[in-house]
């Protein structure tokens, strides 16, 4: 009997020490957030919104992980990382990994999520699915409070999730400070096509969640269809430059005036609408309507959406198309000399615009890992303007030199 008593005393001492924080008594709310290695909207959710909820609800936290953290031997992001608090617990599931992709698919089927909501950040709590950087911060806090009033909320019923949780192992315990309440929160996120945007990593024990860990091929594979379309457009723009150069060289010198094609103002108007929409999305941080191909939200939330980190690329496009339309009006109703200058100006603006579009289009599949259909539309428009204005511009240049 005395031996049994000694064993019970030992267990009474050890259990409180070895029991993780997330096993404490009290109502617990458990949720799952699907992400991919980089995404501007998910970056906002994980970096800015969720830490506030952790600070509000948790007094103790512990990190768990499925798979090996990136290190010298591997740079791949772990499939699952979980923050287990005494009240709020969230799993960050990397939808770009085989395990994460399978769980994401199972979650979409289990919750009967409509196809137009196959986006990320995608958060599942109870029987509810929340999508996007607007919906999640608006509705998730209320759902947490509601679940706590009802005694807590278990992990969402997703096939394979329970087995994945059982296979997770603990990381070092975080010690958040007042100066950095989000310390240890991963800067990762996901979307329907698994596209990505580079984000600044936040320290987490043994894990670097930066998208820089992905190779070029891995980034391309995040959205093979959309990124393949980017490559096709990229090749088309480079070929157009070559064709324009050949035509410019072979074009005979003539003083005969060539009027700009009537399609020029129509294309400029299309470009202005597209650029204006992108400028609005970039300036407000709202979610764009992306269509069935690519993930323009990820691209627009990336660091490459702003020139030198200050000027919105969409705003720059707007100003360029407004300048092209203004030059076209001068070409139609200005003096002959002003008309010649206007034709040259349209060609130069569209030429440098095409070069800049080639650079941006290259970034999408190989650096960002996401494709923006709106951006591709603008790239095609500016390239077409370059081709249409090349011959009139050379003739105008010859006339000005001859006078």
N, C-alpha and C positions, 0 to 999 in steps of 0.2 A: 504493500500500500504506500509506504514511504517513497518508493521509487516512482510510482505513478504521480504522486504529488510533486516530486522534483521535476518530472517531465512537464507537468502542467505549468509550473512556475516558469520554467525556461521558455515555453511557448508563449506565455503571457508577456514575457519581456521582448521576445524576438518579433512577434507578429506586428506590433505597432511600428517597429523599425523597418521591417521588410515590406510592409504593405504600401503600395504606391499611393500617391495622392488621389488618383482618380477612383480609388476603391473606398474612400471615406463615405460614411453614412450621409443621407440627405438626398433630396431630389437632384437628379442629374439630367442634363439635356445633351443629347448626342446628335451630331450632324456630320454630313459628308460634303466636302467641297472638291469638285473635279477641276483640275487645272492642267496647263501644259507649260513647258519650260519658260515661256515668256508671253505676256499679254498685258497691255496697258490697263485694261479694265480690271483684270484680276489683280494686277499689281496694286491698284487703288484699294480693292476690297481687302486684300491680305495685309497690305502695309499700313493702311489708314483706318479702315472700319473695324476689322475683327479685333485688333489689339485693344480698342476701347471697350469692347464687350468682355474680353478676357479680364481687363482691369476691373470692370464693374462686378463681374460674377465670381471670379476665382480668387481664392486666397492661397491656393497651392496648385502647382502645375508640374507636369513631368512629360518629357518628350519620348515618343516611341517611334520605331522605324521598321519598315519591312525591306530587307535587302541591305546591301553594303553601302555605307556612305561614300561619296566620291573621295578619292585620295590619289596616291601615287600610281596605284595599279589600275584604277578605273575612274573615268570622268562622267559616267552615266548617272543621271539623277535617279534617286530611289523611287520605286513605284508608289510607296505610301509612307507618309510621315504624319504622326498623330500628336496633337497637343491634348493631354489628358489632365483636365483640371478637376477640382473637387465639385464644380457645378456645371461648367461648360466644357464639352469635349468635342473636338473637330478633327476629322481625318482629311489631310490634303492628299488627294489621289492624282498621280501624274497620268493623265489620259494619253500621253504620248508613248507610254510603255505598254508592252503586251498585256500585263496584268491590269494596268489602269484602263486601257482601252476596252478590255473585256468587261470589267466592272462597270464602266461608263455605259456600255451597251446594255448590260443587264439592268442598270438603274433606269435608263430611258424606257425599256420595255416594262419593267415592274411598275413604274409610275405612269405609264401610258402617256408619255410626253409627246405632244404634237411635233411634227418635223420642223415647224418654224421656230421652235424653242430648243433646238439641238445646239444651243450656244453655251459658251462659258464666259465667265465663271458660272458654274451650275451647282447650286447648293441644295441638298436634300435633307429635310428635317421632318420627322414623323411621316405624314402622308403628303407632304407638300414639296414641290420643286420650285425653286427661285432661280431666275436667270438674269444675269447682267449686273452692271455696276450701279444701276439706279434701283432696281427692284430689291436686291439683297439688302442694302443698308436701310431701305425704307421699311421692309416687312420683317426681316429676320429678328430685330430686337423685340418686336411685339410677340412673335411666335415663341421666343425664348421665355418671356414673362408668362405667356399663356400656358406653356408646357410646365413651367415650374409650379404654377397654381394647381395644375392637375396631377402633380406628383412626379414630374419628369417625363422624358421622352427617350425611348431606347433607340439604338442604331436603326436606320431605315432598313426595311426588309428588301435587301438586294442580294441576289444569288451570288454566293462566293465571298461575301463580305465577312461573314463570321469566321470562316477559315483563315482569311487574310489577317484579321485582327489577332487571332490566336497565334499566328506565326511572327508577330511583331516583337521586337526586343527593345528594352529601354535605352535611351541616350542619357547623357549627363543631365542632371537637374539644373534648370535655369534659375538665375537669381535676378529677376527684373529690377531695374532701378527707376527712381522717380524721373531721372533725366532721360531715360530711354525705355518707356513702357512697352514698346514693341520689340524689345530685344529678343532675338531668337525666333521671330516670326519669319517664315520662309517667304521670299518674294517670288512666288511662282503662281501660275494660273493656267486656265485651259479654255478652249473654245470648241465648237462643233467639229471643225476640221483638224484640230490639234495644232493650229498655227501659233506663231510665237512672236514675241517682241522682247528685246533685251531690257532687263530691269536691273536696278542696283541691288545686290544681295545684302541681306541682313544677317548678322552672325547667328548661327545655330550650331550647337556642338557637333563637330565632325561632319557637317553637311554644308556644301556650298550650292545654293539653288540658282546660281547665275546661269543664264542661257548660253553663256560662252562655253560651257562644258560640252555643248553639242557640236559635232563636226558639221561641215558644210552639207554633206550628204544627209545627215540626220535631220538638219533643219529643212532641207528640201523635201524629205519624206513626210514631214508633218502635214503637208497638204500637197500631195503629188499632182493632183489635177489642176488646182489653181496655180501652183508654181510652174507647172509645165506650160500653162497658158502664158505666164510671164516670160518664159524663155522664148516662146514662139514670137511674142511681140518684140522682145529684145532683138532677136535675130532679124526680124522685119525692119526695125529701125536702123540697125547697122547696115543692112542691105540697101535701104533707102538712101543713106548717106553716100554709099558707094555709087549708086545710080546717079544721084544728084551731081557728084563730083565729075563723073564721066560726061554727063550732059553739059555741065558748065564748061568743061575743057573743050568739048567738040563743037559747042555752039558757035556759029559764025557771028562775027562782029557786024552789027547792023544798028542803024539809027531808027529803024522802024519801031514805032511804039507798040508795045504789047500790053493790052489791058489785063488787069487781074481777073481771074475767073470769078463768075458770079457765086460759086460755091464758097469762096473765101469768107465772106461775111457770115454765111450760114454756119460754117465750121467754127468761126470765132465765137458765135453766139452759143453754140453747143459747149465749147470749151469754157466759156464764161459761166454758164450754168453749173457745169461740173465742178469747176474750181471754186465757185461761190459756195456750193454745198459742202465741199471739203473744208473750206475756210471756216464755215459755221461749225462743223463737227470739231475741228481742231481747237477753235477758240472757246467753245462751250464745254468740251469734254463729253458731249452726248454720244449716243450710240447711233451709228449710221445704218441705213438699210443696205445690206451688202449683196443681196441676191444669192443665187444657188452656188456660185463659185467664189472661192477665196474667203478672206476675212479682212475686210477693209478696216474694221475697228482696231484690230491689232496693229495694222500699219499706221493708222492715224494717231494711235497712242504711243508710238515709238518715238525715240529721240530724233529720228530722221524726218519727222513731220514738221520740224522747225529748222530753218537754215540758221546755222551758228547758234542754235538753241534759243533764238529770239523771234525771227521772222517766220510766220506760218507759210509753208510751201503752198497751201491753197490760196492764201492772200496774194502771194507772189504771182501765182498763175492768173488770178483775177486781174491784177494790174497789167499783166502781159497781154491778156486777151482784150482788155479795154484799150490798150495802146494800139493793138493791131486793128481793131475796129475804127479807131480814130484815124489811123493812117490810111485805111481803105476809103474813108470819107474824103480825106484830102486828095487821094488819088482820083476820086470821081469828080470832085468839084473844085479842086485847087488849081493853081497855075501849073504850067507844064513842068517848071523846075521843081516846084513843091511836090508835084505828082511823082516825079522821078525819085526824089528823096524819100517819099512815102513808100514807094515800091521797094527800094533798097532797105528801108527800115523794117518793113514787114518780113523780108527775107532774113535779115540779120537776127531779128527777134525770134523767128521760128527756128532758125538754124541753131542758135544757142539754147533755145528751149528744148530742141530735140536732143542735143548733147546732154543737157541736164536730166531729161527724161530717161535717157539711156542709163545714166548713173543711178537714178532712183529705181528704175525697173530691175537693174542688176541686184540692188540691195534686197528687194522683196524675196526672191526665192533662196538666195545664197547667204544672206546676212540676217534678215528679219525672220525668214521662214514662213512668211505669209504674203498673200497676194491681194491687192486692192483693185477690184474691177473698175471703180471710178478712176483710179490713177491710170490704169491701162487705157481707158477711154480717152483721157486727156493726152496721154502719150501718142496715141494713134492720131488724134486731131492735130496736134502740133507738128507731127511728122508730115501729115498730108498738106498742111499749110506751107511747110518748107518746100515740098516738091512743086506745089502750085505756083509759088512765088519766085522760084529760082530763075527761070528764063526771063520773065519781065524785069527782074532785078538786074540781070547782067546787061540787058539792052539799055536799061535806064542808066547804069553805070557808064556804059560806052558813050551815051549821049552827053552826059555831064562832063566827061573827059574831053569830048570833041569840041565843046563850046568854049 
